């Protein structure tokens, strides 16, 4: 499939006529018809109803029109970016982490004079793998339950990605001053039954799945009380600081700064059970900004 085919398709849909589309595209009606029929063969569907009065979209054509319009918009954005940006780009997808976001900002400040541009997206692991496979991002940073490592490696291999472990961490409960767990150093799994939490959006690699193997959770009979689901680290930090909600997660580097400090309590029996690592496209050389950022991250993890 080519952008030219989508351009012809959208012009025909807009004007309702192959002849008028040909005039605006500075080509002939038979050529436009040939391009549309080739696209229909490739997609395996009929895009237009053809009548003596012109053409109109089929139901399949209506559905495909939405995606075709987005594809053309994205192509225009790519051309604009290439035209306006002469420097390097660092593209990072990550599980929500205020410290990682701060590190990306620090890296930008150190290299801004070089014309660096950063694209930074927070998401779950399954979405991250898809974005990397589509080569929209260079690096992906993830926290996952250690018992899901083999599943992640399998997912990575299917999508031609490489997983590199960077750090083993603990399962911890984050809380703020209004929480009964504030300033606790440890909590038991039993204490987490019904605990009101703000958690990341569910996917197969959610950290709270670790608790399901503990007898206290009885195969899922007990559970966290997940009142807020989000992929926003900003919302999570704000809720932890201003409400009694907690967050079951992990940590790396040092505590996040702020006027109101947060505390973390290690969940007993789950030390070293969370893996922090990196995903990247297998057999593809990282660009210079990605290599430098990964080196900076490794240095901080020491």
DOBA-335136 format. One record per residue (C-alpha): residue number from 1; residue in one letter; x, y, z. Coordinates in nm, 3 decimals, m for minus. Layout:
! DOBA-335136
  resi  resn        X        Y        Z
   NUM     a        X        Y        Z
...
This chain:
! DOBA-335136
  resi  resn        X        Y        Z
     1     x    0.000    0.000    0.000
     2     x    0.131    0.344   m0.093
     3     x    0.043    0.694    0.025
     4     x   m0.040    0.780   m0.336
     5     x   m0.317    0.518   m0.333
     6     x   m0.463    0.665   m0.014
     7     x   m0.444    1.014   m0.161
     8     x   m0.642    0.903   m0.468
     9     x   m0.893    0.715   m0.249
    10     x   m0.957    1.018   m0.026
    11     x   m0.992    1.255   m0.319
    12     x   m1.249    1.027   m0.485
    13     x   m1.439    0.997   m0.155
    14     x   m1.436    1.375   m0.112
    15     x   m1.558    1.459   m0.463
    16     x   m1.778    1.154   m0.532
    17     x   m1.640    1.132   m0.883
    18     x   m1.338    0.960   m1.039
    19     x   m1.337    1.216   m1.322
    20     x   m1.333    1.520   m1.093
    21     x   m1.071    1.352   m0.874
    22     x   m0.853    1.296   m1.181
    23     x   m0.881    1.667   m1.269
    24     x   m0.767    1.779   m0.924
    25     x   m0.488    1.518   m0.919
    26     x   m0.370    1.625   m1.265
    27     x   m0.408    1.278   m1.413
    28     x   m0.660    1.080   m1.617
    29     x   m0.980    0.910   m1.506
    30     x   m0.862    0.563   m1.624
    31     x   m0.547    0.603   m1.417
    32     x   m0.745    0.696   m1.105
    33     x   m0.974    0.398   m1.162
    34     x   m0.672    0.170   m1.200
    35     x   m0.519    0.293   m0.872
    36     x   m0.846    0.248   m0.681
    37     x   m0.902   m0.104   m0.815
    38     x   m0.544   m0.199   m0.723
    39     x   m0.606   m0.072   m0.369
    40     x   m0.931   m0.269   m0.347
    41     x   m0.754   m0.588   m0.458
    42     x   m0.482   m0.535   m0.202
    43     x   m0.730   m0.476    0.081
    44     x   m0.974   m0.743   m0.036
    45     x   m1.279   m0.515   m0.009
    46     x   m1.487   m0.285   m0.230
    47     x   m1.431    0.077   m0.137
    48     x   m1.686    0.246   m0.365
    49     x   m2.033    0.190   m0.511
    50     x   m2.010    0.294   m0.875
    51     x   m2.315    0.448   m1.047
    52     x   m2.374    0.666   m1.347
    53     x   m2.380    0.968   m1.119
    54     x   m2.039    0.896   m0.968
    55     x   m1.910    0.697   m0.670
    56     x   m2.003    0.668   m0.302
    57     x   m1.829    0.491   m0.019
    58     x   m1.929    0.141    0.089
    59     x   m1.943    0.056    0.459
    60     x   m1.588   m0.081    0.434
    61     x   m1.484    0.235    0.253
    62     x   m1.626    0.452    0.530
    63     x   m1.428    0.257    0.792
    64     x   m1.105    0.273    0.594
    65     x   m1.149    0.644    0.522
    66     x   m1.087    0.729    0.889
    67     x   m0.756    0.543    0.896
    68     x   m0.652    0.678    0.557
    69     x   m0.706    1.035    0.675
    70     x   m0.493    0.970    0.984
    71     x   m0.221    0.809    0.774
    72     x   m0.203    1.116    0.548
    73     x   m0.196    1.349    0.849
    74     x    0.086    1.150    1.008
    75     x    0.280    1.151    0.682
    76     x    0.248    1.530    0.670
    77     x    0.371    1.555    1.030
    78     x    0.670    1.337    0.948
    79     x    0.762    1.562    0.655
    80     x    0.718    1.871    0.872
    81     x    0.936    1.728    1.147
    82     x    1.209    1.634    0.902
    83     x    1.194    1.981    0.749
    84     x    1.193    2.179    1.074
    85     x    1.424    1.964    1.286
    86     x    1.785    1.931    1.182
    87     x    1.916    1.762    1.498
    88     x    1.885    1.421    1.660
    89     x    1.569    1.277    1.817
    90     x    1.543    1.066    2.133
    91     x    1.220    0.864    2.140
    92     x    1.134    0.697    2.472
    93     x    0.831    0.492    2.575
    94     x    0.814    0.408    2.945
    95     x    0.602    0.285    3.229
    96     x    0.503    0.596    3.429
    97     x    0.802    0.702    3.641
    98     x    0.865    1.055    3.765
    99     x    1.235    0.983    3.808
   100     x    1.276    0.855    3.453
   101     x    1.087    1.157    3.320
   102     x    1.314    1.386    3.523
   103     x    1.619    1.209    3.385
   104     x    1.491    1.262    3.029
   105     x    1.448    1.633    3.107
   106     x    1.798    1.649    3.252
   107     x    1.938    1.483    2.940
   108     x    1.755    1.734    2.719
   109     x    1.898    2.032    2.908
   110     x    2.249    1.890    2.868
   111     x    2.212    1.845    2.491
   112     x    1.959    2.112    2.387
   113     x    2.226    2.321    2.213
   114     x    2.289    2.027    1.979
   115     x    1.936    2.060    1.838
   116     x    1.804    1.759    2.031
   117     x    1.432    1.679    2.019
   118     x    1.271    1.433    2.264
   119     x    0.950    1.233    2.223
   120     x    0.844    1.080    2.555
   121     x    0.534    0.863    2.606
   122     x    0.409    0.678    2.916
   123     x    0.220    0.353    2.857
   124     x    0.184   m0.012    2.952
   125     x    0.422   m0.286    2.838
   126     x    0.198   m0.436    2.570
   127     x    0.139   m0.097    2.405
   128     x    0.510   m0.018    2.440
   129     x    0.609   m0.335    2.255
   130     x    0.375   m0.245    1.970
   131     x    0.516    0.109    1.943
   132     x    0.871   m0.022    1.935
   133     x    0.786   m0.289    1.678
   134     x    0.643   m0.017    1.455
   135     x    0.976    0.171    1.498
   136     x    0.800    0.475    1.639
   137     x    1.029    0.469    1.945
   138     x    1.394    0.382    2.015
   139     x    1.384    0.267    2.378
   140     x    1.122    0.130    2.617
   141     x    1.168    0.117    2.996
   142     x    0.959   m0.122    3.204
   143     x    0.889   m0.254    3.552
   144     x    0.751   m0.607    3.559
   145     x    0.698   m0.897    3.801
   146     x    1.003   m1.121    3.799
   147     x    0.780   m1.424    3.747
   148     x    0.666   m1.277    3.412
   149     x    1.018   m1.246    3.269
   150     x    0.985   m1.550    3.040
   151     x    0.652   m1.418    2.909
   152     x    0.809   m1.081    2.835
   153     x    1.103   m1.239    2.653
   154     x    0.856   m1.442    2.445
   155     x    0.658   m1.126    2.366
   156     x    0.980   m0.944    2.274
   157     x    1.100   m1.222    2.044
   158     x    0.767   m1.234    1.861
   159     x    0.792   m0.863    1.795
   160     x    1.165   m0.875    1.708
   161     x    1.261   m0.683    2.021
   162     x    1.548   m0.729    2.265
   163     x    1.498   m0.714    2.643
   164     x    1.792   m0.607    2.861
   165     x    1.758   m0.633    3.242
   166     x    1.895   m0.330    3.428
   167     x    1.801   m0.370    3.795
   168     x    1.623   m0.595    4.045
   169     x    1.397   m0.404    4.284
   170     x    1.144   m0.470    4.558
   171     x    0.765   m0.465    4.555
   172     x    0.676   m0.162    4.768
   173     x    0.374    0.032    4.887
   174     x    0.402    0.408    4.821
   175     x    0.204    0.636    5.051
   176     x    0.171    0.998    5.160
   177     x    0.111    1.176    5.492
   178     x   m0.264    1.100    5.498
   179     x   m0.216    0.725    5.466
   180     x   m0.204    0.490    5.769
   181     x    0.100    0.329    5.605
   182     x    0.300    0.654    5.592
   183     x    0.658    0.615    5.715
   184     x    0.618    0.240    5.753
   185     x    0.928    0.046    5.651
   186     x    0.746   m0.283    5.586
   187     x    0.392   m0.407    5.529
   188     x    0.259   m0.760    5.518
   189     x    0.056   m0.895    5.224
   190     x   m0.234   m0.950    5.465
   191     x   m0.246   m0.575    5.538
   192     x   m0.299   m0.500    5.170
   193     x   m0.634   m0.678    5.151
   194     x   m0.883   m0.408    5.058
   195     x   m0.616   m0.136    5.060
   196     x   m0.745    0.171    4.870
   197     x   m0.502    0.233    4.584
   198     x   m0.425    0.428    4.272
   199     x   m0.270    0.190    4.021
   200     x   m0.139    0.189    3.666
   201     x   m0.376    0.071    3.396
   202     x   m0.409   m0.309    3.384
   203     x   m0.208   m0.525    3.151
   204     x   m0.063   m0.875    3.167
   205     x    0.250   m0.744    3.343
   206     x    0.083   m0.545    3.623
   207     x    0.293   m0.560    3.940
   208     x   m0.003   m0.632    4.169
   209     x   m0.028   m0.973    3.999
   210     x    0.266   m1.075    4.221
   211     x    0.034   m1.080    4.521
   212     x   m0.185   m1.347    4.364
   213     x    0.076   m1.612    4.445
   214     x    0.061   m1.531    4.816
   215     x   m0.173   m1.746    5.031
   216     x   m0.321   m1.432    5.188
   217     x   m0.480   m1.341    4.855
   218     x   m0.629   m1.687    4.807
   219     x   m0.598   m1.694    4.430
   220     x   m0.759   m1.352    4.388
   221     x   m1.032   m1.378    4.654
   222     x   m0.859   m1.093    4.835
   223     x   m0.764   m0.791    4.635
   224     x   m0.652   m0.432    4.635
   225     x   m0.929   m0.175    4.622
   226     x   m0.823   m0.001    4.300
   227     x   m1.017    0.326    4.308
   228     x   m0.817    0.505    4.036
   229     x   m0.657    0.358    3.723
   230     x   m0.424    0.586    3.532
   231     x   m0.117    0.606    3.313
   232     x   m0.041    0.955    3.448
   233     x    0.249    0.969    3.691
   234     x    0.156    1.329    3.770
   235     x   m0.194    1.228    3.887
   236     x   m0.052    0.941    4.089
   237     x    0.196    1.162    4.277
   238     x   m0.073    1.424    4.342
   239     x   m0.318    1.166    4.480
   240     x   m0.051    1.009    4.702
   241     x    0.038    1.346    4.847
   242     x   m0.317    1.473    4.902
   243     x   m0.526    1.162    4.981
   244     x   m0.502    0.841    5.180
   245     x   m0.465    0.636    4.859
   246     x   m0.157    0.416    4.824
   247     x    0.022    0.271    4.523
   248     x    0.165   m0.077    4.492
   249     x    0.468   m0.053    4.268
   250     x    0.844   m0.044    4.270
   251     x    1.122    0.213    4.271
   252     x    1.462    0.294    4.133
   253     x    1.720    0.567    4.185
   254     x    1.631    0.795    4.476
   255     x    1.303    0.922    4.618
   256     x    1.108    1.173    4.416
   257     x    1.158    1.520    4.557
   258     x    0.886    1.758    4.665
   259     x    0.754    1.967    4.952
   260     x    0.557    1.670    5.086
   261     x    0.778    1.359    5.085
   262     x    0.639    1.018    5.006
   263     x    0.736    0.703    5.188
   264     x    0.766    0.346    5.067
   265     x    0.723    0.026    5.262
   266     x    0.864   m0.301    5.133
   267     x    0.603   m0.574    5.099
   268     x    0.732   m0.862    5.310
   269     x    0.827   m1.168    5.106
   270     x    0.865   m0.969    4.783
   271     x    1.216   m0.827    4.799
   272     x    1.394   m0.840    4.464
   273     x    1.079   m0.959    4.288
   274     x    1.045   m0.665    4.046
   275     x    1.262   m0.636    3.735
   276     x    1.347   m0.302    3.575
   277     x    1.475   m0.325    3.220
   278     x    1.491   m0.190    2.868
   279     x    1.328   m0.291    2.540
   280     x    1.471   m0.199    2.201
   281     x    1.449   m0.319    1.842
   282     x    1.665   m0.630    1.798
   283     x    1.960   m0.613    1.556
   284     x    1.918   m0.239    1.512
   285     x    2.189    0.007    1.612
   286     x    2.066    0.276    1.851
   287     x    2.113    0.635    1.741
   288     x    2.356    0.853    1.935
   289     x    2.098    1.017    2.169
   290     x    1.954    0.676    2.265
   291     x    2.301    0.533    2.331
   292     x    2.396    0.833    2.544
   293     x    2.071    0.828    2.742
   294     x    2.103    0.455    2.812
   295     x    2.462    0.509    2.927
   296     x    2.348    0.790    3.160
   297     x    2.076    0.568    3.304
   298     x    2.321    0.283    3.366
   299     x    2.554    0.525    3.541
   300     x    2.277    0.648    3.773
   301     x    2.170    0.292    3.853
   302     x    2.516    0.224    3.995
